[in-house]
Amino acid sequence: MFFVDILEIEGLGNRSYLAGGREAAVVIDPPRDVERVVAAAAGRGVRIAYVAETHVHNDYVSGGLELARLTGATYLVPAAARVSFDRTPVADGDTLPVEGGLALRALATPGHTPHHTSYILQEDGREVAAFTGGSLLIGSVGRPDLVEPRLTEKLARAQYASAHRLAAELDDAVQVLPTHGFGSFCSSSQAEGDSSSIGQERKTNAALTKDVDTFIADMLSGLEDVPAYYAHMGPLNAAGPAPVDLTPPRTAGGKEIAERLAAGEWAVDLRSRTAFSAGHVAGTVNFEAEGKLATYLAWLIPWGKPVTLLADSPAQLAQAQRDLVRVGIDRPSAAATGDPAGWLSEGEVLRSFPRADFAALKKAREADESLVVLDVRRDSERAGGYVRDSVHIPVHEVHDRAGEIPAGTVWVHCAGGMRAAIAASLLDAAGRDVVAVDDSFDAALDAGLALTTGPGH
């Protein structure tokens, strides 16, 4: 009897898989921090026989090379992928024995990348699960625009064809087990649900229910901005990622933190947005450890910029390090934990700014119509409605476009509060007076704020 264990990569919206039988298993698309995978295999009492990549990833640094080295597993990488390390190339139709009646068949599914390959788990000749990587997702497909702009439409057509190949070759009962699509920006649209099958996808997936031209036009028109750090992930994975070092960083006191900030480095406060707004070191920025830390910090920080991490506990710091190595932020320059008062240099005091809801914004606007409302949601979110006369700068552009924000106190909002807190901290670090709106955007209408749709600045 086979098993499939799902390894959620929280924060990145991805999954890795451990699948096998009584004695041997295969790992699909492992994360950079491989200890968790090794522990999962040990818990099952199985040997990792194969480590398989569906493609050279653009959204995270793979742990495949290191996992294969540690376990002695055969490292499977699509033959057409250009990489700089030794691996076992796999091509369409290759079938690899796992144990007994279990086998893994490679099935070429280009589209997310030109070399993308899915893996089909077979039990006694019957196909039971499809590890579809960034090809067929739950209700969607992987985006085709991450490799090269000139290839986007060609890859989109390949993605459509690959989805149809999977649907044509596999039975309805076969599980669909994608790597992307659980909040990942690698998905071409927001996927829904946690599990699926080929039969379910035949009924609901746009790639299988629309004609090719309609599907491509709809998909390409709906693509969001690509996180900036994606540009660095593919090259890192193709070169062969180095082993990670998750030992605690050196401890910095208040004087060193101030010196690093003065030198233009980033000091990232990992505490909750509530705690940060109540009191923080001037010049620091807030990326909540419990939010999508890796995605948003890697997206916003200038690539390679030294970073100091400030956490409320060693456990929070350790988890943040683990999250960040997954996106190539390998070693913090320094760190500090505990009470933020201990992070101050001599003569400094903690800085703070207010938090509010949309009802408070309505009252403040009635008292002062000139106050600045900054909307940091994505373009697609704003298209559904926005606060009249608000300024729109998506959160990932706030650092570079802060000079475009009019003078005055800035009330920053997003859809729920997390991105508003990031943007508010960036503006606060730049010396602006801010109010972070920590509220659901649905409450804006209930509060009586005037909303509008259509073109907006």
Salt bridges, closest charged atoms under 4 A:
ASP5 OD1 - ARG44 NH2 2.81
GLU8 OE2 - ARG15 NE 2.96
ASP29 OD1 - HIS57 NE2 3.21
ASP33 OD2 - ARG322 NH1 3.04
ASP33 OD1 - ARG326 NE 2.78
GLU35 OE1 - ARG322 NH1 3.38
GLU53 OE1 - HIS57 NE2 2.91
ASP59 OD2 - HIS180 ND1 3.53
GLU66 OE2 - ARG69 NH2 2.65
ASP92 OD1 - ARG165 NH1 3.03
GLU123 OE1 - ARG126 NH2 3.36
GLU127 OE2 - ARG105 NH2 2.71
ASP145 OD1 - ARG143 NE 2.78
GLU148 OE2 - ARG150 NE 2.99
GLU153 OE2 - ARG157 NH2 3.49
GLU169 OE1 - ARG105 NH1 3.69
GLU169 OE2 - ARG165 NE 2.67
ASP172 OD1 - ARG202 NH1 1.86
ASP194 OD1 - ARG15 NH2 3.63
ASP213 OD1 - ARG157 NH2 3.05
ASP218 OD2 - LYS210 NZ 2.71
GLU224 OE2 - ARG378 NE 3.59
ASP225 OD2 - HIS396 NE2 2.89
ASP245 OD1 - ARG331 NH1 3.74
GLU256 OE2 - ARG250 NH1 2.43
GLU256 OE2 - ARG260 NE 2.88
GLU259 OE2 - LYS255 NZ 2.55
GLU265 OE1 - ARG260 NH1 2.82
ASP269 OD2 - ARG271 NH2 2.78
GLU288 OE1 - ARG273 NH1 2.90
ASP323 OD1 - ARG326 NH1 3.37
ASP330 OD1 - ARG32 NH1 2.90
GLU366 OE2 - LYS362 NZ 2.24
ASP375 OD2 - ARG377 NH2 2.86
ASP375 OD2 - ARG382 NH1 2.92
ASP375 OD2 - HIS413 NE2 3.94
ASP379 OD1 - HIS392 ND1 3.84
GLU381 OE1 - ARG419 NH1 2.84
GLU397 OE2 - HIS396 NE2 3.67
GLU397 OE1 - ARG401 NH1 2.46
ASP400 OD1 - HIS399 ND1 3.49
GLU404 OE1 - ARG401 NH2 2.86
ASP428 OD2 - HIS280 NE2 2.78
ASP428 OD1 - ARG351 NE 2.58
ASP438 OD1 - ARG273 NE 3.05
ASP438 OD2 - ARG355 NH2 2.71
